Amino acid sequence: MTSSEQGKYCLATIQNELGLHARSAALVAGLVQNSRGAVWIEKGAQRADASSIIDILTLACEKGTEIKIIIEDPADSDVLDAIVQLIASGFGEQ
């Protein structure tokens, strides 16, 4: 976990063959429902609200895509960790 002006963040690489598709985006958005502050996913210069499945899907993250997950509230470190672990597990698809 790293800190920046935006908040704390982690980098993660999409592992599963289908990439960040609707089901996996729904899993991420479900985790974010427990957050106190905003959670963002960035792919390059694009930014998506991690609580919105549609926003996440607009990033079009294929397998191997590196993304940044950002939390604005430090109290959401557990949410950040859970999202990173979910991505590392391939969203349970492997």
C-alpha positions as semicolon CSV with decimal commas, in nm:
position;residue;x (nm);y (nm);z (nm)
1;M;0,000;0,000;0,000
2;T;0,132;0,341;-0,099
3;S;0,014;0,692;-0,015
4;S;-0,023;0,987;-0,251
5;E;-0,213;1,316;-0,265
6;Q;-0,517;1,117;-0,382
7;G;-0,511;0,880;-0,085
8;K;-0,375;0,531;-0,025
9;Y;-0,347;0,300;-0,321
10;C;-0,224;-0,037;-0,444
11;L;-0,135;-0,156;-0,791
12;A;-0,280;-0,484;-0,912
13;T;-0,268;-0,682;-1,235
14;I;-0,580;-0,851;-1,371
15;Q;-0,510;-1,227;-1,357
16;N;-0,818;-1,402;-1,492
17;E;-0,865;-1,493;-1,859
18;L;-1,187;-1,295;-1,904
19;G;-1,049;-0,976;-1,751
20;L;-1,256;-0,738;-1,543
21;H;-1,600;-0,832;-1,680
22;A;-1,951;-0,784;-1,538
23;R;-1,940;-1,058;-1,271
24;S;-1,595;-0,959;-1,144
25;A;-1,691;-0,589;-1,152
26;A;-1,997;-0,675;-0,941
27;L;-1,772;-0,848;-0,686
28;V;-1,552;-0,538;-0,662
29;A;-1,851;-0,305;-0,633
30;G;-1,992;-0,530;-0,359
31;L;-1,675;-0,493;-0,154
32;V;-1,683;-0,116;-0,198
33;Q;-2,033;-0,096;-0,048
34;N;-1,862;-0,139;0,291
35;S;-1,630;0,162;0,244
36;R;-1,654;0,485;0,437
37;G;-1,510;0,705;0,160
38;A;-1,473;0,696;-0,216
39;V;-1,285;0,411;-0,384
40;W;-1,146;0,455;-0,734
41;I;-0,993;0,231;-0,999
42;E;-0,753;0,384;-1,248
43;K;-0,625;0,240;-1,574
44;G;-0,378;0,484;-1,723
45;A;-0,551;0,823;-1,740
46;Q;-0,901;0,672;-1,698
47;R;-1,069;0,671;-1,358
48;A;-1,377;0,479;-1,250
49;D;-1,591;0,483;-0,937
50;A;-1,532;0,136;-0,791
51;S;-1,885;0,127;-0,647
52;S;-2,032;0,136;-1,000
53;I;-2,027;-0,178;-1,215
54;I;-2,084;0,032;-1,529
55;D;-1,797;0,267;-1,443
56;I;-1,564;-0,029;-1,384
57;L;-1,662;-0,187;-1,716
58;T;-1,577;0,133;-1,906
59;L;-1,210;0,072;-1,820
60;A;-1,209;-0,240;-2,044
61;C;-0,943;-0,423;-1,839
62;E;-0,821;-0,738;-2,010
63;K;-0,597;-1,004;-1,856
64;G;-0,258;-0,851;-1,780
65;T;-0,389;-0,496;-1,736
66;E;-0,231;-0,311;-1,444
67;I;-0,473;-0,097;-1,246
68;K;-0,447;0,129;-0,943
69;I;-0,703;0,096;-0,664
70;I;-0,730;0,414;-0,457
71;I;-0,906;0,476;-0,125
72;E;-0,968;0,830;-0,003
73;D;-1,034;0,735;0,361
74;P;-0,746;0,555;0,539
75;A;-1,007;0,366;0,743
76;D;-1,090;0,174;0,422
77;S;-0,757;-0,010;0,416
78;D;-0,943;-0,338;0,470
79;V;-1,156;-0,271;0,160
80;L;-0,843;-0,195;-0,042
81;D;-0,678;-0,516;0,078
82;A;-0,990;-0,720;-0,003
83;I;-1,006;-0,583;-0,359
84;V;-0,636;-0,653;-0,418
85;Q;-0,677;-1,010;-0,287
86;L;-0,985;-1,061;-0,506
87;I;-0,791;-0,951;-0,815
88;A;-0,490;-1,167;-0,721
89;S;-0,719;-1,468;-0,685
90;G;-0,846;-1,419;-1,040
91;F;-1,193;-1,341;-0,901
92;G;-1,223;-1,708;-0,811
93;E;-1,228;-1,808;-1,178
94;Q;-0,900;-1,996;-1,194
